[in-house]
């Protein structure tokens, strides 16, 4: 304790140099903590977005990722109701799973035959209630409505399409584009009716329909056995998608409509079952339990389970990029802190050479001198880290209430910027330990030099 008191007095003897050294440590701590908190916020925001979209886990046919995109009917899950019921009754999964909802994804062609236009699309069939329940997940308290892509449950023929699809199909009432409808249609036709062959297909699957309205489009896809099938849906809203390719092809419809398009009167199936957990920490436990069920109760079903990071490689890529930036910034700040503290301690040793000789002459050992200078470095590190943490918390509080947003890759809507420092105890402790080690390491060499000064030479220095 006496050594710490002496170290503190020595730091106060040259307040200007001590203050400049503390400023370097404080600024370094603030930079590390703010960027670390921002990095953690990015992780939570992206995770929330993807979990609200596809859930934590997704059950698929084991070969769906290899071949199912081209043939969803063949590589679909036929008895998905049985699987969902089993998950709901399982004593372990029931405590972890909060939402279980099926989806059916297929490729098709969307056409607006009144305008003579059509294009290939990706059709995403989902249950409105299930998707609405997925959107309620908010483990990290980011607020509701990061993404709202649900359809109206009251309109069974409702569809949600990307802005690119609306533009290409010339649904000008849904987009604010002055150029919409200015190009010539792909096919010259004065009729708003479907061609005879497609009208016949529509009549085989539905009752007689009225002529297509301006907000209706036709979806054509290959059904079981490869035969073409067609349905007509009503465009309820248009929503921009994260990527241009997806925005030019996305069509969301109700699961029942998608199943009718693919399976007709055959037994319907789904391409995946989305499972959302209470919290992300349960992911591995839920995956392990599902794999146990695949080997026992569901051994006759060729199933596989994937988490959201496997289905969304962009998630890991973004986190990896920001992680590398954070580590580069950490190394840069540590180098500055090491140089600054080492320079301060070296100057202190040079100025106090005579004092060191006097202390040695009255009986202090080399270890005592070295410990004195090391304690000065430790005090600089402790004071700088504590001040840096306090200022970082204050700045994070201001930033979190500033209303700033950013638009990360793979996300449709802007995400609020949140600097998460308070509560991230692992990060706070890591920054404290790293900066303390940097302070001790940068003080060690000057302290060793001070301890090895010969008594007679030190006294002559006076």
Secondary structure, DSSP 8 states (H G I E B T S, - for coil): -HHHHHHHHHHHHTHHHHHHHHHHHHHHHHHHHHHHHHHHHHHHHHHHHHHHHH-SEEEEETTIIIIITT-TTTTSBTTHHHHHHHHHH-TTHHHHEEEEEEEEEEEEEEEETTTTEEEEEEEEEE-HHHHHHHTT--TT---S-S------TT-TTEEEE-HHHHHHTT-GGGS--TTTT-S--SS-----S--HHHHHHHHHHSS------TTEEEEEEE-GGG-EEEEEEEEEEE---SSHHHHTTEEEEEHHHHHHHHHTTS---BSEEEEEESSGGGHHHHHHHHHHHHHTTTTTS-EEEEEHHHH-HHHHHHHHHHHHHHHHHHHHHHHHHHHHHHHHHHHHHHHTHHHHHHHHHTT--HHHHHHHHHHHHHHHHHHHHHHHHHHHHHHHHHHHTTT-EE--TT-SS-EE-----TT-HHHHHHHHHHHHHHHHHHHHHHHHHHHT--HHHHHHT-
